[in-house]
Amino acid sequence: MDQELSTVLGMWGFFAALGWIVWVVTNNRRRQAIAKTHADMQAKLLDKLSSSQELAEFLKTEQGQHLLDSASTEPADPYRRILGSVQAGLILTLLGLAMLVVSKTMPEAQQGMMVFGTMAAAVGIGFLLSSGISYTLSKSWGLFDRRNAAQR
């Protein structure tokens, strides 16, 4: 039974790792394509401005400020990043706790499940602590206020 469980967990781990690699590669390609499109558009726009005075005047306008703000391929969004960290933390913590509970009911796989369950729960709790600290720091640095002011 222990050998069968190891085989099943190994296969699940292999497919999970393979899926993660595919996701990382496709996500990276998508971001590269978006960044290239933005860079090409911005280069064409800046080529149309013939002098530095025209560029300075353009950057003073609302559209110019929008161009500068969009220069980043991934805008800083503290809400989204903190929420992602909370989601990952909850999922890993619950996975770890589930593995610890299952390890009590399966004596043949108790040691392995305890190790992986403890590791998953620890990483999940780490994500939750990280998101709490990020929320506190973002709030104290006024990142939420700046984002709300920019949307108005």
FIMI-664082 format. One record per residue (C-alpha): x negated, y negated, z negated. Coordinates in steps of 0.2 Angstrom, whole numbers, plus 5000, padded with zeros to 4 digits. Layout:
N
XYZ/...
//
This chain:
152
500050005000/498649884996/497849915013/499449885022/499749725012/497949665016/498249695035/499949605035/499249455026/497649455037/498749455053/499849315046/498249215041/497549245059/499149185067/499349035055/497548985059/497749005078/499348905077/498448765067/497048765080/498248745094/499148605085/497548515082/496948525100/498648465107/498848325095/497048265098/497448265117/499048175115/498148035104/496748025117/498047995131/498947865121/497347775117/496747775135/498347705141/498347565128/496547525132/496847525151/498347405148/497447295137/495947285149/497047235163/497947105153/496247035147/495547035165/496946915170/496346785158/494946685167/494246585152/493946605134/495046455131/496546545139/496146695129/496046595113/497746515117/498546685121/497946755105/498846615096/500446675103/501646805095/501246925110/499346895107/499546945089/500547095094/499047145106/497847125092/498947225080/499147365093/497247385096/497347525083/497847685090/498647735073/499447595064/499247595045/500847655038/500647685019/502447755018/502147885031/500447945025/501047955007/502648055012/501548175022/500448205007/501948234996/502748355008/501048455010/500848454991/502648514988/502448655001/500748714994/501248704976/502848804979/501948924990/500648954976/501948974963/502949094974/501249194976/500949194957/502749264954/502549394968/500949444960/501849494944/503049614953/501649694964/500349774953/499449844968/499049664975/499049574959/497249514960/497249444978/498949364976/498449284960/496849214968/497749144983/499249084973/498148984961/497148914975/498748854985/499548784969/497948694965/497748614982/499648574982/499448484965/497948394972/499048324986/500348274974/499148184963/498348104978/499948034985/500447964967/498747874967/498947814985/500647744981/500047654965/498547584974/499547534990/500847444979/499547354969/498547304984/500247234992/500147355007/502047385006/502347195006/501247165021/502147295031/503847225026/503347055030/502747105048/504347185052/505347035048/
//
